[in-house]
Amino acid sequence: MALIVQKYGGTSVGSVERIQAVAQRVYKTVQAGNSIVVVVSAMGKTTDGLVKLATEISPNPNRREMDMLLSTGEQVTIALLSMALQELGQPAISMTGAQVGIVTEAEYSRARILHIETTRLSRHINEGKVVVVAGFQGISSAGEMEITTLGRGGSDTSAVAIAAALRADFCEIYTDVPGILTTDPRLVAEAQLMDAISCDEMLELASLGAKVLHPRAVEIARNYGVPLVVRSSWTDQPGTWVTSAKPQGRSLINLEIARPVDHVEFDTNQAKVALLRVPDKPGVAARLFGEISRQKVDVDLIIQSVHEGNSNDIAFTVTTPILKRAEAVATAIAPALRSQSNPKLDEAEVMVEHNIAKVSIAGAGMIGRPGVAAKMFATLAEAGVNIQMISTSEVKVSCVVNANQCDRAVNALRTAFEIEAGEQGSRGAGESTCIDSPLPLHPSVTERLALSVVEGSRSAVPLPNCPPVRGVALDLNQARLAIRQLPDRPGMAAKLFGLLAQHNISVDMIIQSQRCRVIDGVPRRDIAFTVSRIDGESARKMLTQVAAELGWGEVVLDSAIAKVSIVGAGMVGQPGIAAKMFEALAQHQINIQMIATSEIKISCVVAQEQGVKALQAIHAAFELAGSEKFVVPA
């Protein structure tokens, strides 16, 4: 008999008929010999309606009262579903987050889970009852017993956290799509259903705007080794498994606020090639990386900074043994990138730097915590380490520094984030998705999943037919800020991102330009980064107010951008992947404004009105379409 946690989203319980259908599904699962905990969201658009009521009363409602109001939505669903189960003859009991014992931080509207008191929950399960839990909510640990909500995606987070706390066999997330698709079926009807995807890949896709799972839920599953499956509540299709490695005995105390960084990584076998003043027009990145791919040059980080006038800078890192080949390719193609529209523009210049190292912090716990990157930059500044390049993903921040400063940087970061030398935390090397040996799970899981786990690490064996790109994501909710002429010295990035963290503004992509100017005796670079669009204007005003004091230039905001990304563990070591993505955009005359990469992700910023076309072009280029068209229920 398995212990299963099932979560049903708002559309899955959007009417009495849908609640009765869910009750039938739960009843059948119990009749098959399983114990069930069900976590539910508010019915349909209930939460939106409650928010509308609040704004009709107050344009800026009190956050405590908002939590009190919004928490009522799930209470309606749990009572109705419990009644529906009882009508079928199945003993059931509904419980709020507080009654279950979901204890959170005292942060209204965005609380993180500290721990879950499972005694009462376990007692009801042992009595043969289905426990129906209100997702999205908890209660503060302080003596006031305040109701708190977990923020967007909170029901996903509740379900996976309960599964972790109960050590459930697995957690099923029921939604309005048949599983995890290669992209949003609302934008590409032929999006293909995946059988399985790794937590690392899912973290990237979830954080990039794929709404089927919230990143916080994936983070908990990854940290505690909870097997997840995403399925449709409308069909009996098997869905998609989100795979995670064997957990390493993490404490269930401070469940969501454990240390954000698990691992400090470094690579001294790196060199940097930068092309300065390349034309800012479609096709430039495609030509450059197309030639790099043809010459079998494998690149690591790729960054393209915000444009200056009609030109841009593109930089990439390679391993030292292939530097000469990479430099030869860049030097050969540079004259061909001369701007035809402006012959007076200087020819693209190739700049090579040998003595560099890449230093990274990694950990799923940094998602949505704006202070983590700022802490890294501040730590490097205090150690006197200047940052030459920055590249970010949802679970990693990488900085390129001088090679002779690498040891100092690594030691300082290990101290700051309390990481023991050589400690792997929950991150190891080479996690992939397509896998071929079984986990010791419940039989119903192993029928759908095969995963090779090495004790104490995260490893898997890719199958020959595993595609390098698993999914394409589009984020239309970002804005870009560019700061001109930032002094190029240790501590400036720390001050900048520290200010943003103090104002609780999370940063996504961070790109530092390669072009350096000396103005009034001070070397300066531009830096650009993306934030949530709702934070864009407030961030611009705040940074403009301190610009003169901190010695930087104009702060420019662009809210009309889109970020399109590809994700796949199989792209590592395949130099043609980036070129193929850039070529797909060039063929549709879509200009790339910024580029940032991690080991398993490439993201491009394009104009907002070209975002959907960019996603569709890239999805087609990687031949990710399936034979079936998916229609999302209204």
Beta strands, then each sheet from edge to edge (+ up, - down):
strand 1: 3-8
strand 2: 35-40
strand 3: 92-95
strand 4: 102-104
strand 5: 113-116
strand 6: 130-134
strand 7: 137-140
strand 8: 147-149
strand 9: 170-175
strand 10: 196-198
strand 11: 228-232
strand 12: 240-243
strand 13: 263-279
strand 14: 299-304
strand 15: 311-319
strand 16: 349-362
strand 17: 389-393
strand 18: 396-402
strand 19: 471-475
strand 20: 478-487
strand 21: 507-512
strand 22: 517-519
strand 23: 522-532
strand 24: 555-558
strand 25: 561-567
strand 26: 594-598
strand 27: 601-607
sheet 1: 3+ 6+ 2+ 1+ 9+ 11+ 12- 10-
sheet 2: 5+ 4- 7- 8+
sheet 3: 14+ 15- 13+ 16- 18+ 17-
sheet 4: 19+ 25- 27+ 26-
sheet 5: 21+ 23- 20+ 24-
sheet 6: 21+ 23- 22+
end
